[in-house]
Every structure is written in structure tokens, then in C-alpha cells.
Amino acid sequence: MEDLLQDFLVEANDLLSGVDNKLVDLEQNPQDLCLLNDIFRGFHTIKGGAGFLNATELVTLCHLTENLFDRLRNGELDVTGEIMDVILEATGAVREMFHALDGGVQPQSASPALIANLRAAIEGQLHSGSATPAPVAELAPAVTGSASAGAPDWNQLFSAVTASSAPEPAAEAVQLSSVPALHHDVSGESPEQIIQAAIGRRAVDKPSHPGAVGRRETEKSRDNSIRVDTSRLDQVLNLSGEIGLTKNRLTSLRSDILNGRSDTDTLHALDQAVSQLDLLVSDLQNAVMKTRMQPIGRLFQKYPRIARDLARSLGKDVELVLAGEETEIDKTMIEDLSDPIIHLIRNAVDHGVESTEDRLALGKSGKSQVRLEARQEGDHIVLLVADDGRGMNAERLRAKALERGLITDEEANTMDERQSFNLVFLPGFSTKDVASDVSGRGVGMDVVRTNIQKLNGSIEIRSQQGKGTTFIISLPLTLAILPVLLVQLGTQPFAVPLSMVREILPIDVNLVQEVGGRATMVVRGEVMPIYPLSYMLGWAAEEVPGYGVLMQSAEHTFILAIDGFMGREDAVIKSLEDFRPKGVAGVTTLSNGQIVLILDMKELIQELGEGRGVPRSTFFEMLAAVAA
């Protein structure tokens, strides 16, 4: 029965999301018979599944809504604003009933007022003011911390930081000890200390009663479920079969070699088999990655309703245009993108676009437009949230940041337009003088950037006064594999995200200049702050940095001073979960079995204070210590 319930909830939620979008369209096209029929069928299908599960109250609500749409599609009633409010309230109540079923309890009856309004609407007796306007969709509080209440199982955590096929605690402790601990200022904990902390906290999250375990496991399983096209599964199955055949061939060749056959033909056959296996494993990896990919339209489909409700509450006429819904992205990223995009859409509707009266006075169309678009560019996904509103005023942004004490006079005077736009991401920043239910409290945009960075992505703002504002989010296609550049401090390798790397250049200490008391270098006429990696990690420098990695994100451009580099590698990321030190995104294992920390450069920069570089005196003190 549990499996049937989960199947119903997955399908019903998809149906209801589709109904929400069609309701927004219906409000603009009230005579569209196709829309009316589609919505009717949606409620009818949900009612049928609910009846099979004996969810009586859900059946009752869907039946009443279905009856209302039957009269609408037969032309017996007209679609009015009051009827739309009742229908939208009903869809919200249906979704609440889904949540109840999801929690393992039978849903409560819909409110008497809603039932009465539905019956009145069916009878054509719904009058203006009797329907409660549909509430603005609420946004769940964003989680800004990296730790959760529970600690992972010791064995799971241990598996996350070792590549051994047969892990043994003592042996792995020796391996981990070869990875030097970060300086206390950066993380305060070595990998061994992190793991020991996990052991001590294993019992923190024990459930208070046996049923909690089942519900938690069910919830986890449900969150990790995914719909996969059978053709993709067939591809994985076929590749697995080919790999099995190649393995058998290798086993045969191994037997021949062990029996003394080492002639040219045998070695050539071995080389061919190994090459074939390499190609097949690569194809299998790509095929498995595709099973994780989902159309981003599944995420987009809930936003028209949110934009509609918010615009109506603000008295604005806003159309949300969707594009690129077929673009595919890692399923885990779809879930993590939900709240950031909601924040950006709310920001566009509340702050970005003008009221109808103001737009008409400016010679614009009375209806404003917010565009949500997705597209693939190489190995990245680009998301755009654009409006045709008033645009950003860089000078006003700087003035507000000064007024709120978020920046100094010196910083305000040296900021360019891009840096001024990025002020909206500072915690506590808002251009509104009075907080409302929608915005003005200075929270939200900082969470957007934080959550995007957790996905190894970046966010950029482009704006033109009077024309509008565009937020550009760039994300990797998947979180499972991360292209990295392996850099070195002495002989110790570290991995940095390749997406931030622009070029590698030699460092000549004689060309290091002082700008604002900081160590900098000029690269093609542009002054770049220098960050020695040893300084960022709190290590004592072992040698003079010989190379600089020019790194760039939407927020920072700087030179990372390193001792050497080993090249590019596609890293399979292993997370440290709740015990991740600041500045460390995870770990990976090289082909030689060595464990390497993957550095979170953006977090390291933030720890040191928004990208101004190290003091020049500190830089040369480090060099002097090496020379001594």
C-alpha cells in the first residue's frame, strides 16, 4: 500500500502543478475550452486515485471542483475573478491534503467556508466578496547553515573520505593522516578530528519511537526517487552486457599470460581489450549520468502560479514567460534551485517591475513581463530571470548600503557598477524603507547567492535603468563529477574547480606591487590581488610560489599563488556531509589512490574578507621565511 501511495503522490503532484499553470492561463483566456477540459480531467484523475486510497475528504473536494468545471466547460457559467479565487483556494487545499497523506495520516476536511463557496459557485450564487482571495505562495525559510540536526552514520562518513574497496578503520586512519590539517582559522579541524566528531555524535538523532525510523527512511527514499526513460535504462543495460563480455575477454587473456604466453599477438589483444573497456566504462558513466538528468520544466511549472498570486496581491499586471523547459539538469540540483528561483521571481515582481500606472506614464506596456529561461552552454546550464522593469540604480544601491552600515565611504567611492549591483547580495541589504509581507527585511538575496554557490555555481547581475534587470545563474550540468585543476603546495596536491580557472601564469616576485597596502600583480593592464594558497590555508610556506592561477567568479577575480600544478582531472566528489570544514567542498581520490581535498575558493575568499588580497608586507614576510 505504501508503494501505491507514493506512486499516487508523485503522479498527483505533477497533475496539480499542471493544473496550477493552466489556471493561470485560464485567467487570461477564460473562453479556452481546451484549458477547461484539461483542468477538469486533472481533478477527475486525482479524484479517482484518492478514491482507491479511501481518502474520502480529498475525493469530496475534487468532486466539487470537478462539478464546477463541468458547468464552466458546458458554458453554464462564466469564468470570473471570484470563481478563480475559489478554484485556486481549492487547489491549495488539495495540496495540503497531499501533504497529510505524505505524512501517513488521513487528510482533514476542507474548510467549511471553502466548501460553501464551491457549492455557491456551482449554483451560480457566488457573489463578489464572498470568495477569499488566493494567498500569496509562501516561501519556506531558507537554510543557511551547513550542519543539520543529525549526524551521519560512522560507516557512511568513513566511506565518504576513502577510496578503499575494503575499508578498515586502522588502515584508513593512516591514509587520512597523510592529508595535512587546515589551519585553525580556516577549518579548525583535521579530517581525523572531523571523523572522530562523527563517532561522538552518532546517537544524537536517535528517534523517539520506532515509527520515526520508517517515516524518515520513506521520506529519504521519496526525495531520492527519480523518473527515468526506459530507453536510457536499456542503454545502461546494453553497456553493462558489453562490459561483461570485455571482462571475460580480459580474464581469458590474463589466464594466457599467467600460463606463459607473452607473445606480441597476446599483448596486442590485451591492449585492445583494455582500450575497449576504457571506452565502454566512459560510455556507461555518461549513460548513468543521463539517468540523473530531468527536464527543468518540472521545476518551472510551479512558478506561474506564484508570480500570478504575488502580482495580484501587489496590484500589478505581470506575465511570467517560460523558455527552455526541455533543458535537462541534475535532479538533485532541481530541488536545490527551487527556493533561489522563487526569491528571484518575487524580487522581480516586487522590486523590478513598475505598477501599471507608472508603466503607462513611462510609455511602456501596462503589462510587465518576467522571463524565466534555461539553456545549456557547453558543460554548464545557464538560467536567466529577467524583467522589463525599472532597472537598478548603482548610485542608490551604494547610498543604501552606506546608510545601513554595510560598506565604508572608501569602498563606496571605489566601487564599479558590477560591484554596486552585487551589494544586493549582502545580508541585511534592502532598498525598501518599510518591510512588507513580501520583502524589505534584508533577507533573501544573500541566501540566493549562498545556495547557488553550494551548487558550485555563480550568479551575475546585468541591469539598465528604465529597461530592466537580468539575473544570470551559471551551474554545472551535474554535481556528481567536477572538473578540477590539481595544484600543489610543496608536494601536497589540492583540487580547485576548473570553472573558476582562466589561465595559469608565472609569478615574478619582482613584479609584485603594492596597491592599497595589498600585494597585487598587473595582468594585461588590470590590477589583480594575490592570494598565496599557503596563506589561505594557514600553512607555513615551503617554497617561493612559482605560479599563479588567474581565477574568476561573478564576485571575485584574483591570482592564486601556488608552488606547482599537476593538470586537469574529472573529480568524483565525495562529500564530508555535516562535518565539512570551511573552505573544503569535499574530497576526491586520484588514480594513484591519494586522497585530495577539493577547495571551495569562494568560501576561502569570504573567510579572509571579500577579495582584497593579502598585505604586501605579509607576502614578503612569507618569502623571507622560505629563504631563511
Residue pairs with C-beta under 8 A, 6 or more apart in sequence:
2 218
4 52
4 53
5 53
5 101
6 218
6 222
6 225
8 49
8 50
8 52
8 53
8 101
9 98
9 101
9 102
9 222
10 225
10 227
11 49
12 45
12 46
12 49
12 50
12 98
13 95
13 98
14 298
15 42
15 45
15 46
16 42
16 46
16 91
16 94
16 95
16 98
17 298
17 301
17 302
18 38
18 42
18 301
19 39
19 42
19 43
19 91
20 91
20 301
20 302
20 304
20 305
21 301
21 302
21 304
21 305
22 35
22 38
22 39
22 42
23 39
23 84
23 87
23 88
23 91
23 305
24 304
24 305
24 308
24 320
25 32
25 35
25 304
26 32
26 35
26 36
26 39
26 79
26 84
27 79
27 84
27 308
28 319
29 35
30 78
30 79
31 79
33 73
36 69
36 72
36 73
37 73
39 69
40 66
40 69
40 70
40 73
43 62
43 65
43 66
43 69
44 62
44 66
46 58
46 62
46 94
47 58
47 59
47 62
47 63
47 66
50 58
50 59
50 62
51 59
53 101
55 97
55 101
55 106
55 107
56 106
57 97
57 106
57 107
57 108
57 109
57 110
58 94
58 97
58 101
58 107
60 109
60 110
61 90
61 93
61 94
61 97
61 110
61 114
61 115
61 118
62 94
64 90
64 115
64 118
64 119
64 122
65 87
65 90
65 91
65 94
65 118
67 122
68 77
68 83
68 86
68 87
68 118
68 121
68 122
71 77
71 122
72 78
72 79
72 83
76 124
77 83
77 121
77 124
80 126
82 121
82 126
82 127
82 128
82 130
82 131
83 121
83 126
83 131
84 134
85 131
85 132
85 133
85 134
86 114
86 117
86 118
86 121
86 126
86 131
88 134
88 305
88 309
89 114
89 117
89 131
89 132
89 134
90 110
90 114
90 118
92 134
92 135
93 110
93 111
93 114
96 107
97 107
97 108
97 110
100 106
100 107
100 108
101 107
102 222
103 215
104 215
109 115
113 132
114 132
117 126
117 130
117 131
117 132
120 126
120 127
120 130
121 131
133 312
133 313
134 309
134 312
135 309
136 306
136 309
136 310
136 313
136 437
136 438
137 305
137 306
137 309
137 310
137 342
139 339
139 342
139 343
139 346
140 339
142 339
142 343
142 444
142 447
142 451
144 447
144 450
146 578
146 580
147 578
148 578
149 204
149 205
150 204
150 205
150 578
151 198
151 201
151 202
151 204
151 205
151 578
151 579
152 160
152 198
152 577
152 578
153 202
154 195
154 198
154 199
154 202
156 577
157 195
157 198
157 576
157 577
157 579
158 167
158 169
158 172
158 195
159 167
159 574
160 574
160 575
160 576
160 577
160 587
161 172
161 176
161 191
161 195
161 574
161 576
161 587
161 595
162 172
162 175
162 176
162 589
162 595
163 589
163 593
163 595
164 171
164 172
164 175
173 192
175 595
176 191
176 192
176 195
176 595
177 192
178 594
178 595
179 190
179 191
179 492
179 595
179 596
179 597
180 190
180 492
180 539
181 187
181 189
181 190
181 191
181 192
181 193
182 188
182 189
182 190
182 537
182 538
182 581
182 583
182 584
183 537
183 538
183 539
184 538
185 538
185 607
186 536
186 537
186 538
186 581
186 582
186 583
186 604
186 607
187 581
187 582
187 583
187 584
188 581
189 197
189 579
189 581
191 576
191 587
194 576
194 579
194 580
194 581
195 579
197 579
198 579
207 213
207 216
223 335
226 291
226 292
226 294
226 331
227 294
228 291
232 287
232 290
232 291
233 291
235 287
235 290
236 284
236 287
236 288
236 291
239 280
239 283
239 284
239 287
240 284
242 280
243 277
243 280
243 281
243 284
246 273
246 276
246 277
246 280
247 277
249 269
249 273
250 270
250 273
250 274
250 277
253 266
253 269
253 270
253 273
256 266
257 266
257 270
289 478
289 480
289 481
292 330
292 331
292 332
292 478
292 480
293 328
293 329
293 330
293 331
293 477
293 478
294 328
294 329
294 330
294 331
294 334
295 325
295 326
295 327
295 328
296 324
296 325
296 327
296 328
296 329
296 334
296 374
296 381
296 383
297 322
297 325
297 326
298 334
299 334
299 337
299 338
299 341
300 322
300 325
300 372
300 374
301 325
303 320
303 322
303 341
303 342
303 345
303 372
304 320
304 322
306 342
306 345
306 346
307 318
307 320
307 345
307 349
307 370
308 318
308 320
310 318
310 345
310 346
310 349
310 350
310 438
311 317
311 318
311 349
313 437
313 438
314 349
314 350
314 438
315 355
315 356
316 349
316 353
316 355
316 356
316 368
317 356
317 366
317 367
317 368
318 349
318 353
318 367
318 368
318 369
318 370
319 367
319 368
319 369
319 370
320 345
320 369
320 370
320 371
320 372
321 369
321 370
321 371
321 372
322 372
322 373
323 371
323 372
323 373
323 374
324 373
324 374
324 375
325 374
327 374
327 375
327 376
327 381
328 376
329 337
329 374
329 381
329 475
329 477
330 477
330 478
330 479
330 480
332 479
333 455
333 475
333 478
333 479
336 451
336 454
336 455
337 383
337 451
337 455
337 475
339 447
339 451
340 447
340 448
340 451
340 452
340 473
341 372
341 383
341 385
343 444
343 445
343 447
343 448
344 385
344 448
344 471
345 370
345 372
345 385
346 438
346 439
346 444
347 439
347 444
347 445
348 370
348 385
348 386
348 387
348 389
348 469
349 370
349 387
350 436
350 438
350 439
351 389
351 431
351 432
351 439
352 370
352 387
352 389
352 390
352 468
352 469
353 359
353 368
353 369
353 370
353 387
353 388
353 389
353 390
354 362
354 364
354 368
354 389
354 390
356 366
356 367
359 365
359 366
359 368
360 366
362 466
364 388
368 387
368 388
368 389
369 387
369 388
370 385
370 386
370 387
371 384
371 385
371 386
371 387
372 383
372 384
372 385
373 383
373 384
373 386
374 381
374 382
374 383
374 384
375 381
375 382
376 382
376 477
377 474
379 476
379 477
379 483
380 474
380 475
380 476
380 477
380 499
381 474
381 475
381 476
381 477
382 472
382 473
382 474
382 475
383 472
383 473
383 475
384 470
384 471
384 472
384 473
385 470
385 471
385 473
386 468
386 469
386 470
386 471
387 468
387 469
387 470
388 467
388 468
389 468
389 469
390 465
390 466
390 468
391 463
391 464
391 465
391 466
391 467
391 468
391 469
392 420
392 421
392 424
392 461
392 463
392 465
392 469
393 465
394 415
394 417
394 420
394 421
395 420
396 431
397 420
397 421
397 423
397 424
397 431
398 407
398 412
398 415
398 420
398 423
399 412
400 423
400 429
400 430
400 431
401 407
401 412
401 423
401 426
401 429
402 408
402 409
402 412
404 428
404 429
404 442
406 423
406 426
406 428
406 429
407 415
407 423
415 423
418 461
421 461
421 462
421 463
422 461
422 554
422 555
423 429
424 445
424 461
425 445
425 446
425 448
425 449
425 459
425 555
426 446
427 442
427 443
427 446
428 442
428 443
428 446
429 442
429 445
429 446
430 439
430 440
430 441
430 442
432 439
432 440
433 440
434 440
435 441
448 459
449 459
449 555
452 458
452 459
452 473
452 475
453 602
453 603
455 475
455 476
455 479
456 475
456 476
456 479
456 482
456 497
456 499
456 585
457 473
457 474
457 475
457 476
458 473
458 474
458 553
458 554
458 555
459 471
459 472
459 473
459 474
459 554
460 471
460 472
460 474
460 554
461 469
461 470
461 471
461 472
462 469
462 470
462 472
463 469
463 470
474 554
476 482
476 499
479 573
480 572
480 573
481 570
481 571
481 572
481 573
482 497
482 498
482 570
482 571
482 573
482 585
482 588
482 598
483 497
483 498
483 499
483 568
483 569
483 570
483 571
484 495
484 496
484 497
484 498
484 568
484 569
484 570
484 571
484 588
484 598
485 495
485 496
485 497
485 498
485 501
485 549
485 565
485 567
485 568
486 493
486 494
486 495
486 565
486 566
486 567
486 568
486 569
486 590
486 596
487 493
487 494
487 495
487 496
487 533
487 549
487 560
487 562
487 564
487 565
487 566
488 494
488 562
488 563
488 564
488 565
488 566
489 533
489 534
489 537
489 539
489 542
489 562
489 563
490 542
490 543
490 563
493 566
493 590
493 594
493 596
494 533
494 596
494 597
494 598
494 599
495 569
495 571
495 588
495 596
495 597
495 598
495 599
496 549
496 551
496 560
496 598
496 599
496 601
497 585
497 598
497 601
498 568
500 551
500 552
500 553
500 601
501 549
501 550
501 551
502 550
502 551
502 552
503 549
503 550
504 547
504 548
504 549
504 550
504 565
505 523
505 547
505 548
505 550
505 559
506 546
506 547
506 548
507 521
507 530
507 545
507 546
507 547
507 548
507 559
507 561
509 544
509 620
509 623
511 521
511 522
512 519
512 520
512 521
512 530
512 616
512 619
512 620
513 519
513 520
513 521
513 522
513 527
513 616
514 520
514 616
515 527
516 612
517 615
517 616
518 529
518 530
518 612
518 613
518 614
518 615
518 616
519 529
519 530
519 613
519 614
519 615
519 616
519 618
519 619
519 620
520 527
520 528
520 529
520 530
520 613
521 527
521 528
521 530
521 548
521 559
522 528
523 550
523 559
526 557
528 550
528 557
528 558
528 559
529 558
529 559
529 611
529 612
529 613
529 614
530 548
530 558
530 559
530 561
530 613
530 614
530 619
531 558
531 559
531 560
531 561
531 605
531 608
531 613
531 614
532 541
532 545
532 561
532 614
532 619
532 622
533 539
533 545
533 560
533 561
533 562
534 540
534 541
534 542
534 545
534 622
535 541
535 614
535 618
535 619
535 622
536 583
536 604
536 608
537 583
537 604
540 625
541 622
541 623
541 625
541 626
542 563
542 626
543 563
543 626
544 623
544 626
544 627
545 561
545 562
545 563
546 562
546 563
546 564
547 561
547 562
547 563
547 564
547 565
548 559
548 560
548 561
548 562
549 559
549 560
549 562
549 565
550 557
550 558
550 559
551 557
551 558
551 559
551 560
551 601
553 601
553 602
555 602
555 605
555 611
556 602
556 605
556 610
556 611
557 611
558 605
558 611
558 613
560 601
569 588
569 590
571 588
571 596
571 598
572 588
572 589
573 585
573 586
573 587
573 588
573 598
574 586
574 587
574 588
574 589
575 586
576 584
576 586
576 587
580 586
582 600
582 603
582 604
582 607
583 599
583 600
583 603
583 604
583 607
584 597
584 598
584 599
584 600
585 598
585 599
585 600
585 603
586 598
587 595
587 596
587 597
587 598
588 595
588 596
588 598
589 595
589 596
590 596
605 611
608 614
